[in-house]
Amino acid sequence: MANQPKKYTKFVAAAATATLVASAIVPVASAAGFSDVADTNSHAVNINALVDAGIIQGYPDGTFKPNQELTRGQVVKMLGKWVEAQGFEIPADYATKARFNDVAVDAKDQELVKYAALVADTGVFNGSNGALNASGKITRENMALVLDRAFKAINDTTLVELATEIEDVKVADLATAKAEAREAIQALRDLGITVVENFNPKNTVTRGQFASFLNKTINTDAVVELTVKEAVAVDAKTLSVTLSDDTKHTVKLEKALEANEATEVTFTINEKEYTTTVTYVVKELAVSSVSAANAAELVVKFNNPVKASTVVESNGTLVNGVFSITSLSTDGVTAATVTSADSLKATLSEDGKSLTIRVAADEKFEGQYAFTIANNTVVAKEDAKNKLAAYSTTFTAKDSVRPALVGVSYTDTQTAVVEFSEPIVKDSTFALSAARVDGKELQAASKAVLTSAQFEIDANNPRKATISLAGLDTKDADAEIKLSFVGLTDFAGNLISPNPVSTIVKLDTSNKEEAQVVSIKKVGTLELEISFDQALKTKPAVKIDGTTVDAAKVSISKKDAKVVNVKIDNTITGLKDVTISDFVGINNVAGKSVTKIVNFDADIVAPKVVSSAVEKINGKEYLVVTYDEDVIVPTTTVALTGSKVVNYVTSALTSADTVDVTLYDETATKSNKVKMELTGLVAADYTVELAEGLVTDLFNNNSVKKEVKFTRTANDSEIGSISVTQDVSDNNVLIVNFDKEVEPTSALNVANYTVEGAKVEKVQLTNNSGTATVKVTLAKNSNEFSGLHYVTVSGVKTTTGNAMKAFAANVNIVENVVPTVAKLEVTATNQLKVTFSENVNVTGTSNFDVYVGTEKVTATTAATTNSKELVITLADALETADKDKTITVKPATTIDVKDLKGNKLDFTEATATVSALNL
């Protein structure tokens, strides 16, 4: 607006600070000396203060007339003088452009003309139907409105906004005021500008009353938060920032910006912290980074999108002659010198800026490598003349992170796609089983319903595996199935975590309903979450306030195909229309477009600690802290403050007491749990303070300070070695061998032995001459899966007091779920049929004792292999006299019935009743 009043620069020093505080006018008692304003007048102090400030004046006869009704013209002049005193200029065209149709530019009262222009252009005074009505009286409700607007013009916030957090007595007659004035009236009461119980909105205002209202308004402290108006990246670590008060600042960042990526940054200006999103624009094509994501994948990031055909062939291999990867290591390396001719697989990201290079399943990246890209071979997607210059670097690969199951999606109602955090391979002990969540029996009778062949890893993307669910269960149209995997590893041989790992799939062959949007909500400063009532086959198109969101920023969640995640700009605030369209459900039915109003305002509540505990993970001790919401970790190393107790002596923690902090799942980007490795801390009882800002939530709120207590039990001076095997004759037993004699108390502590996916029930120790053996017994039926299991042994001491070096490794363990008798039936006068809970092998003919009533009878069994059913033949047929008698089957003294993994049959007795149908 050309005529918008400009503010003087006399307050630049104050504006450069993080906040602006309204200038206070300090009253001076009896300065005016009006003959009709005694010192005892309730308005005297405020009248005199405004006179001293040049905002009001009396009459030529030396009076002020405090009880005279105030005119609208007088209000315009007083408010105009206050606004002018705060640095606003009188509009330059006040003498040529009328703001109100009843205030001519050449009017005799030129003071009124000037201030009418100023209050109109600043939005303080609007008039009525284009007229000012300067001689008319102003009501108390209108006075509240113009005071609120004047305060807004000067302080960039309203009295209403300032009073938001104040809880005070409600104005009794607020309902009698016009609707648009009610908030302003209540704000005057909340801020103490008025203290009356009834405001009398329709009454007029006297000159004395207005002096008090205005002076109290002027002296109301208004803290106005500055915001980032503009942030421009000058280089990778320098920003030029313009704040909302138009002051400019140069900011240096600790971490360099990634080229051409919208990045959320936090910085400090004048001791105030700001957060904004900025993009460091670099046009010349360059490599941003080269790093091994894991043992299988090398990730090359570019600062601009590249043309796919210059890096990846149509068959998914690298373009020949462009890349070279050469091993620099002398040992421990399984991937030798390779180039694109060696058929390395490659995938270019959807945005064209990230190239993932993957080795074959029998290779891995491990050690140090030289990496080069030939000159002018890689070309920018949008500009064929923008070519990458010759590039070379080195990278180091070492993968010790266990892979994790990320989520499940569906290509149709009978095909599930399971995704993992990194490429996986099937170990030789791999097994996949299924079970109904509701406890009902599956269509297939075998315990291991699915075979290894039904779990197919995607050759082009080994992070994913396809599972065919066709025919798995057709008893119900809507069945939930728990799939469990054991024995999956990444390319480096790290076992999946946890192991076994399970996920739920839903078989729904009947649903033909359109997918419906259930909810839309903002879950972080840069993310929108859309939930549907069923899994999606295709992601939707998303519009926010009519603007289409880039499809690359919209993705179906890897953890839940019913959820769509949308990356957004953190500048989007307030209530916005969000339109979801063009999506297809897993049942191949297209959903209808829907528009919903979403509140984009961010959360301001700090994350709080829910619990803390020490856990042993991969043989190391960690302090695990759980928060009440998902968080991210802004720093990786934290110095602990507080105290520790060693042998009953308390001492303060020092700078040496630091811990590394990561998310509990190091492969995730957010989690409600963090872990702190305690390896560097001495064994002691700790009372520590988790500092403010240790973590932040998804809305950049810092966590609050929290004191926690924990005990560090590990000993870093460990000796000896431990090995673990399973007893070949008993699936319930593991044999732990120590190469030292061990101290009984620690060796017999059940808590020192863990078997992932099973439960340790008891331990037995045998000390030999210089060595020791511990027999670890697993709880019956606690290990459901055969295959690799992660086993740890720690906290065991030698007889000389030293700590044994902890054991943490993958051990091949056979499941210990015992078969049982599910049902006994009388199928003929001389035959019984036993149905077991799973397939069994039966050796010998005398495995069961059979009773007809209370009489034991002679019976035999035939040898059976891999069957769920067994026939028992009676030597003497049942007779009519046996009708309604109970047949009881009990295990014989010596019984040889085992499942296919060698677990012995476990049951006490089974019964059936002889009916007429059997005779």
KARA-V376430 format. One record per helix or strand of 2 or more residues. SS is the DSSP state (H for helix, E for strand). FROM is the first residue (numbers start at 0). LEN is the number of residues. If there is no record, write none. Layout:
ss=SS from=FROM len=LEN
ss=SS from=FROM len=LEN
//
This chain:
ss=H from=11 len=4
ss=E from=18 len=3
ss=H from=43 len=9
ss=H from=71 len=14
ss=H from=109 len=12
ss=H from=139 len=16
ss=H from=158 len=4
ss=H from=173 len=3
ss=H from=178 len=12
ss=H from=206 len=12
ss=E from=222 len=3
ss=E from=227 len=8
ss=E from=237 len=6
ss=E from=247 len=5
ss=E from=261 len=8
ss=E from=271 len=9
ss=E from=286 len=6
ss=E from=296 len=6
ss=H from=307 len=3
ss=E from=316 len=2
ss=E from=322 len=5
ss=E from=337 len=2
ss=H from=339 len=3
ss=E from=344 len=4
ss=E from=353 len=5
ss=E from=366 len=7
ss=E from=378 len=2
ss=E from=390 len=7
ss=E from=404 len=8
ss=E from=414 len=6
ss=E from=423 len=13
ss=H from=451 len=3
ss=E from=454 len=3
ss=E from=463 len=5
ss=E from=477 len=13
ss=E from=500 len=8
ss=E from=516 len=8
ss=E from=526 len=6
ss=E from=535 len=3
ss=E from=540 len=4
ss=E from=546 len=2
ss=H from=550 len=3
ss=E from=553 len=3
ss=E from=562 len=5
ss=E from=574 len=7
ss=E from=583 len=2
ss=E from=593 len=6
ss=E from=608 len=9
ss=E from=619 len=13
ss=E from=636 len=3
ss=E from=640 len=6
ss=E from=648 len=4
ss=E from=657 len=6
ss=E from=670 len=7
ss=E from=683 len=7
ss=E from=695 len=2
ss=E from=705 len=7
ss=E from=717 len=2
ss=E from=721 len=5
ss=E from=732 len=6
ss=H from=743 len=4
ss=H from=749 len=3
ss=E from=752 len=3
ss=E from=759 len=8
ss=E from=771 len=7
ss=E from=786 len=7
ss=E from=796 len=2
ss=E from=802 len=2
ss=E from=806 len=7
ss=E from=820 len=8
ss=E from=830 len=12
ss=E from=847 len=5
ss=E from=854 len=3
ss=E from=858 len=3
ss=E from=863 len=11
ss=H from=879 len=3
ss=E from=885 len=6
ss=E from=896 len=3
ss=E from=908 len=5
ss=H from=915 len=3
//
